[in-house]
Amino acid sequence: MPVRTIRCMILFVFLCLAAGCASRSDVESVQRDSYDLKSRITRLEKDMGGIRQETKEEVQNSVKSLRKGSADLQATQDTIRMDIQELSGKLDDLKLQVQKPSEEKVFQKEEIERRLAALEDRMLKLEKKVGTPADTKGTPAAETAEGLYESGINFYKAGDMQKARDTFTRFSERYPKHDLTANALFWIGESYYSEKKYEQAILAYQEVIKNFPKKDKSPGAMLKQAMSFKALGDKKNARYVLKELQETYPRSSEAKKAQQLLKSLR
């Protein structure tokens, strides 16, 4: 029964008593009912208080759970944000690592080109001072390209490097498109290398590398050019040429030798 109805009944009873319209037994009955109603009201209020307390506790627990969940979510978001920043930093580092070798490679290539240009200029100045060698005495007559080339080989085998160079130089000038021209230029480099004239050897090998990249002598010219740089104490350019050799002619026997030579330059 609703609390409001109970209170109305109690009020009605008192009004009846006040008016003198009820007997003693009726008054006692009404009093008992009143006590019962009060007891019920007390129990109801107690129950409602308990319900309110339980509801309050549940709300508080829910709020705590929500707060904890929110804090956990925030912590997770912070962790994810830090992971993203870390990954972003690693990505930037990787980009720099990829970019750096490329830039270093370009710089080394330009440095070699500058050095080759300086060597060529130095050679021209020396040739102007000394004059072009013209000693052809003792050179066998060579009517054909093959004969002239063979003469150069014979001079080289005999240890006469100057005559070998002169012969191979005439061959390359007379037969610039011959199949043996790349070989002739390579042997010019070899003649300088055998005399430990490494700067001149580097220039001679460069002629093979630049003008005959598809010929068999080109990988060998790159290997010997790197060895010449090493002999001059220029390990940086030696490493650069060896790596270029491996990339350009990966299946050549010279590429395998380049790998071994690189280990000695570390």
C-alpha positions, 0 to 999 in steps of 0.5 A, spaced: 500 500 500 502 506 498 505 511 504 501 516 502 494 512 502 497 510 509 498 517 512 491 519 509 487 513 513 491 515 519 489 522 519 482 520 518 482 515 524 484 521 528 479 526 525 474 520 527 476 520 534 476 528 535 469 528 532 467 522 537 464 518 532 468 511 534 467 506 540 473 504 544 474 498 541 474 501 534 479 506 537 484 500 539 483 497 532 485 503 529 491 504 533 493 497 532 492 498 525 496 505 526 502 501 529 502 496 524 502 501 518 508 505 522 512 498 522 510 497 515 512 504 514 519 504 518 520 497 514 519 500 508 523 506 509 529 502 512 528 497 505 528 504 501 534 506 505 538 500 503 536 500 496 538 507 496 545 505 499 546 499 494 544 503 488 549 509 491 554 503 491 553 500 485 553 507 481 560 509 485 562 502 483 560 503 476 563 510 476 570 507 479 570 502 473 568 507 468 574 511 471 579 505 471 577 503 464 578 510 461 585 511 465 586 504 462 584 506 455 588 513 456 594 509 458 593 504 452 593 510 447 599 513 450 603 507 449 600 506 442 602 514 441 609 512 443 610 506 439 608 510 433 613 515 434 618 510 435 616 507 429 616 514 425 623 515 428 626 508 426 623 510 419 626 516 418 633 513 420 632 508 415 630 513 410 637 516 412 641 510 411 638 508 405 639 516 402 646 516 405 650 511 401 647 514 395 649 520 396 656 518 398 656 514 392 655 520 388 660 524 392 665 518 391 664 518 383 665 525 383 671 525 387 674 519 382 672 523 376 676 530 379 682 526 380 682 522 373 681 529 370 687 532 375 691 526 373 690 527 365 692 534 366 698 532 369 700 527 364 699 532 358 703 537 362 709 532 362 708 530 355 709 537 353 715 537 357 718 531 355 715 530 348 711 524 345 716 518 345 718 516 338 723 511 339 721 506 334 727 503 333 727 495 333 720 495 332 718 489 327 714 492 321 707 490 322 703 491 316 696 488 319 692 490 326 694 483 328 701 484 327 702 490 330 698 488 336 702 482 337 708 486 337 706 490 343 705 483 346 712 481 345 715 487 347 711 487 354 713 479 355 720 482 354 720 487 359 720 493 355 714 497 357 716 503 354 716 500 347 710 496 349 706 502 350 708 505 344 706 499 340 699 499 343 698 506 343 699 506 335 694 500 335 689 504 339 690 510 334 690 507 328 685 502 329 680 505 334 674 500 333 678 494 332 676 488 337 683 488 340 683 496 342 680 495 349 685 489 350 691 494 347 689 500 352 688 495 358 696 492 356 698 500 356 695 500 363 698 494 365 705 496 363 704 502 367 702 498 373 708 493 372 713 499 373 709 502 379 706 508 375 700 507 379 697 514 377 698 513 369 695 506 370 689 509 373 688 513 367 689 507 362 685 503 365 679 508 365 680 508 358 677 501 357 672 502 363 669 508 359 670 507 352 669 499 352 664 497 358 661 491 354 668 488 353 671 482 357 677 487 359 673 492 363 672 488 369 679 487 369 681 494 368 676 496 374 680 491 378 687 493 377 684 500 377 682 499 384 689 495 386 692 502 383 688 506 388 690 501 394 697 502 392 697 509 392 694 509 399 687 511 397 683 506 400 676 510 399 676 510 392 679 503 391 673 501 395 668 505 391 671 502 384 671 495 387 663 496 389 662 498 382 665 492 379 661 488 384 654 491 382 656 492 374 659 485 373 656 481 379 658 474 375 665 476 373 671 472 376 673 479 378 667 480 382 669 475 386 676 477 387 673 484 389 670 481 395 676 478 397 680 485 396 674 489 400 676 485 406 683 487 406 681 494 405 676 494 412 
